[in-house]
Amino acid sequence: MATNQLMIMPLLLLIFLLHIASVASSYLQRGFYSNTCPEAEFIVRDVMKKALIREPRSVASVMRFQFHDCFVNGCDASMLLDDTPTMLGEKLALSNINSLRSFEVVDEVKEALEKACPGVVSCADIIIMASRDAVALTGGPYWEVRLGRLDSLTANQEDSNNIMPSPRANASALIDLFHKYNLSVKDLVALSGSHSIGQGRCFSIIFRLYNQSGTGKPDPAIDPEYRKVLNKLCPLDGDQEVTGNLDATPVVFDNQYFKDLVSGRGFLNSDQTLFTFPETRKFVKLYSRHQNEFFEAFVEGMLKMGDLQSGRPGEVRRNCRVVNARRTHLLLESPNIMENQHVAII
């Protein structure tokens, strides 16, 4: 009897956590801050506009925060937390170190929101809004985001290392990863279109140019003329922190990314493999021909990814880099939301 109970307990815990995650996701809604901070979305967009003017690459960097955040224990801004003496955060995880940047843009957004509506808008929701605005401000689609998330109380570097894909990942591995989050092949290809804007490092492609799959040769899928450009940008003994454009129109959100994949001009291995792999190729071809199809699928994928929730305890951080100081150990077991207001840990 005791043994059976021990076996049942983990299952019950899993069911309980899944229930919480479902409840948390169900509270996400459009216009969540319409009463508590009606200017919230305008404030986020204003800061993002200024960031775009100051450094166009920064908005592309912020847009990718949503993927790096939501895939690691849900959309809870865990990736924004700085390391502490007792916690290794996610900023130095393998897929993030020397790659994720422009955290200061989120800091600016949070500072502006705290002045307007102290303690109301979560950092997790800032990531969602800022990602949407990064796309819209660079020529892509605009969509209504669902808001109401809480911020995590901790981060986990190991989880990020175990989950986030490498630039060397192939389409098959990416399909398996997205499937775990109930995201389809169509979602994968559309969301990869986030590389329509921004840049990548030579570090991420040096193997493609000189030692693909341990052959000592370049990736045969790279267009020869494009490879000459990359060889010049990223010599074998060069600075691997040098960056190159992810597509031919790196400051405009459009379907050029997919056109480049069709012509063998994908920057990352994880990009180009979407065209060489049969299951993903059909969507690459579709989006390369029809930009509106890409935009619609991208919005659908971003909304689905934004719904990923862990159901873990949370709060509304006053500083996105650190959890709030508190005098109590009481934790929220789910986002307790009443009349469009967060009940957060103080």
Secondary structure, 3 states (H helix, E strand, C coil): CHHHHHHHHHHHHHHHHHHHHHHHHHCCECCCCCCCCCCHHHHHHHHHHHHHHHCHHHHHHHHCHHHHHHCCCCCCCHHHCCCECCECCCCCCCCCCCCCCCHHHHHHHHHHHHHHCCCCCCHHHHHHHHHHHHHHHCCCCCCCCCECCCEECCCCHHHHHHHCCCCCCCHHHHHHHHHCCCCCHHHHHHHHHHHHCCEEEHHHCHHHHHCHHHCCCCCCCCCHHHHHHHHHHCCCCCCCCCEEECCCCCCCCCCHHHHHHHCCCCCCHHHHHHHHCHHHHHHHHHHHHCHHHHHHHHHHHHHHHHCCCCCCCEECCCECCECCCCCCCCCCCCCCEECCEECCCC
